[in-house]
């Protein structure tokens, strides 16, 4: 799938909606709905790249900055982000070890984007014991036909998706690292390590912002409304969080004159 997203438009809402409607052949009312909350926002998706490229060309020519993302390319094995397991805040750079054991050192000056969201951290299963009274044939017979019951205990297991804060770190040379609050080992904080993972993650987040002051920090994906706005109608907030990060990152790169990723 090839998605087309608009971002950073300078015209007012009415002019932009009209330009989008004319470029995509939709109603102005539809265009306004897609623009709610500002960009970036996915406008349309195509199976093939050529109509997507044509839509980007029409939008850009109409004064609406747009970009195209090949979702298959983003999700290819070669483009997958590094899942961080352990880290240390070194004096000159961030030292990380991936969950696969890969070691990496990032100069703080190389950090370009710090994007945070709430996402899935896996399934959590809980169990409880439920007690009910059920009809007992044996007791009823012993009681001479008077209906009798007995206590029956059953184990009830429930599975639910655990959601937690996730930080995606992008470097200027296109590396992507994922720091999941629920999955990180915080022992690398040393004496700064605190009592809960929430406090530790907040400390890490604040330290990265302090040590990489030139990096762009964006937290609009923390709220579901922001996530829905970025993804638009074609995509699902529950399964396409990775694409939301990619859309937002590329839009920020383009509006801040940074080198953007390529498909």
C-alpha positions in Angstrom: 0.0 0.0 0.0 1.1 3.5 -0.8 -0.2 6.3 1.4 -0.3 10.0 0.7 -0.1 12.5 3.5 -0.3 16.2 3.6 1.7 18.3 6.0 2.8 21.8 6.8 0.3 23.7 4.6 0.6 27.5 4.9 -2.8 28.4 3.3 -5.8 28.9 5.5 -8.2 26.0 6.1 -10.7 27.0 3.5 -8.1 27.4 0.7 -6.3 24.2 1.7 -9.5 22.2 1.8 -10.5 23.4 -1.7 -7.0 22.6 -3.1 -7.1 19.1 -1.6 -10.6 18.5 -2.9 -9.7 19.6 -6.4 -6.4 17.5 -6.4 -8.1 14.3 -5.2 -11.5 14.7 -6.8 -13.4 14.7 -3.5 -15.9 17.1 -1.8 -14.6 20.1 0.1 -16.5 18.8 3.1 -14.5 15.5 3.0 -11.2 17.4 2.7 -12.1 19.6 5.7 -12.8 16.4 7.8 -9.3 15.0 6.9 -7.7 18.3 7.9 -9.2 18.5 11.4 -6.4 19.1 13.9 -3.7 20.1 11.4 -1.1 17.9 9.7 0.5 15.7 9.0 -2.5 13.6 8.0 -3.1 10.7 5.6 -5.4 11.8 2.8 -5.6 8.7 0.6 -4.0 5.3 -0.1 -3.3 3.3 -3.3 -2.3 -0.2 -4.1 0.3 1.0 -6.7 2.9 3.8 -6.5 2.1 5.6 -9.8 -1.4 7.0 -8.7 0.1 7.9 -5.3 2.9 9.8 -7.0 0.4 11.6 -9.2 -1.6 12.6 -6.1 1.5 14.0 -4.4 2.3 15.9 -7.6 -1.2 17.4 -7.8 -1.3 18.4 -4.2 2.2 20.0 -4.3 1.3 21.9 -7.4 -1.8 23.2 -5.6 0.3 24.5 -2.7 -0.3 21.6 -0.3 3.0 19.9 0.7 2.5 16.1 0.5 4.6 13.0 0.8 4.2 9.3 -0.2 5.1 6.3 1.9 5.4 2.7 0.7 4.2 0.8 3.7 5.7 -2.4 2.5 9.1 -0.8 2.3 8.8 0.7 5.8 7.9 -2.7 7.2 10.6 -4.6 5.3 13.2 -6.5 7.5 15.9 -4.1 6.4 14.1 -1.1 7.7 13.0 -2.4 11.1 14.0 -0.2 14.1 16.4 -1.3 16.8 14.5 -2.5 19.9 16.5 -1.3 22.9 16.9 -3.6 25.9 19.6 -1.9 27.9 21.1 1.6 27.9 23.5 3.9 29.6 23.6 7.7 29.5 27.3 8.2 28.7 29.0 11.6 29.0 29.3 11.9 25.2 26.6 9.7 23.9 23.8 7.2 24.5 25.1 3.6 24.8 22.5 1.0 23.9 22.2 -2.7 23.6 19.4 -4.2 21.6 17.2 -7.1 22.7 19.2 -9.2 20.2 22.5 -8.2 21.9 23.6 -5.6 19.3 25.7 -2.7 20.9 25.6 0.8 19.6 26.8 4.3 20.8 24.9 7.4 19.6 26.5 10.8 19.9 23.8 13.1 21.5 24.3 15.6 18.6 23.2 12.9 16.1 19.8 12.6 17.7 17.3 14.3 15.4 13.8 13.3 16.6 12.3 12.1 19.9 8.7 11.0 19.3 6.6 9.5 22.0 3.2 7.6 21.9 1.1 5.1 23.8 1.3 1.7 22.2 0.9 -2.0 22.8 3.4 -3.7 25.1 1.9 -7.2 24.7 -0.8 -9.3 26.3 -1.3 -9.6 30.0 -3.2 -12.7 31.4 -5.0 -12.6 34.7 -6.8 -15.4 36.5 -9.5 -15.4 39.3 -11.7 -17.9 41.0 -15.4 -17.7 40.5 -17.8 -19.5 42.9 -21.4 -20.4 41.8 -24.1 -22.6 43.2 -25.3 -25.4 40.9 -28.0 -28.0 41.1 -26.8 -31.2 42.8 -28.5 -34.4 41.8 -26.8 -36.5 44.6 -27.8 -34.1 47.4 -31.3 -33.9 46.0 -31.7 -37.7 46.1 -30.4 -37.8 49.6 -32.8 -35.1 50.7 -35.8 -37.1 49.4 -36.3 -35.1 46.3 -36.0 -31.6 47.7 -33.9 -29.6 45.2 -30.4 -29.0 46.6 -27.4 -27.1 45.3 -23.6 -27.3 45.8 -20.8 -24.8 45.5 -18.7 -25.1 42.3 -15.4 -23.2 41.9 -14.1 -22.4 38.4 -10.9 -20.6 37.3 -11.5 -17.7 35.0 -8.6 -16.5 32.8 -8.8 -13.2 31.0 -6.3 -11.7 28.5 -6.0 -8.0 27.9 -3.6 -5.9 25.9 -1.2 -3.9 28.0 -0.5 -0.4 26.7 2.5 1.7 27.7 4.6 4.7 26.7 7.0 4.2 23.8 9.7 6.5 22.5 11.1 6.3 19.0 14.5 7.9 18.6 15.6 8.9 15.1 19.2 9.9 14.3 20.4 12.2 11.5 21.8 9.2 9.6 18.4 7.4 9.6 18.8 5.0 12.5 15.6 4.3 14.4 15.6 3.1 18.0 12.5 2.0 20.0 12.6 2.5 23.8 9.5 0.7 25.3 8.9 1.8 28.9 7.6 -1.6 29.9 10.5 -3.6 28.3 13.6 -1.5 29.2 16.3 -2.5 31.7 16.9 0.6 33.8 20.0 -0.6 35.7 22.2 1.5 33.4 20.9 4.6 35.2 23.1 3.6 38.2 22.6 5.9 41.2 19.9 7.8 39.3 17.7 4.7 39.1 14.4 5.2 40.9 11.7 3.0 42.4 9.3 2.6 39.4 9.6 2.2 35.7 7.4 5.3 35.2 9.9 7.5 37.1 12.8 5.9 35.3 11.4 6.4 31.9 10.5 10.0 32.6 14.0 10.6 33.8 15.4 9.0 30.6 13.1 11.0 28.4 14.1 14.3 30.2 17.8 13.5 30.1 17.7 12.8 26.3 15.9 16.1 25.7 18.5 17.9 27.9 21.5 16.2 26.3 20.2 16.5 22.8 18.7 20.1 22.8 18.6 20.3 19.0 16.5 17.2 18.7 12.8 17.8 17.9 10.5 16.4 20.6 6.9 15.6 19.7 4.3 14.0 21.9 1.1 14.4 19.8 0.8 10.6 19.4 0.3 10.2 23.2 -3.4 11.0 22.7 -5.6 8.8 20.6 -7.1 11.8 18.9 -3.6 12.8 17.7 -2.9 9.3 16.4 -6.2 9.1 14.6 -5.6 12.5 13.0 -2.2 11.5 11.6 -3.3 8.1 10.3 -6.6 9.3 8.8 -9.3 6.9 7.5 -7.2 4.2 5.6 -5.2 3.1 8.7 -5.9 1.6 12.1 -4.6 3.2 15.3 -4.4 -0.2 16.9 -2.2 -1.9 14.4 -0.5 1.0 12.5 1.4 2.9 15.2 4.7 2.2 13.3 3.3 4.0 10.3 2.1 7.0 12.4 5.7 7.4 13.7 7.0 7.2 10.1 4.5 9.7 8.8 5.2 12.2 11.6 9.0 11.7 11.3 9.1 12.4 7.6 6.8 15.4 7.9 9.0 16.9 10.6 12.2 16.2 8.6 10.7 18.0 5.6 9.4 21.0 7.5 12.7 21.3 9.5 14.9 20.9 6.4 16.4 17.6 7.6 17.4 14.7 5.4 14.2 12.5 5.0 14.0 8.8 4.7 13.5 7.3 1.3 11.3 4.3 0.3 
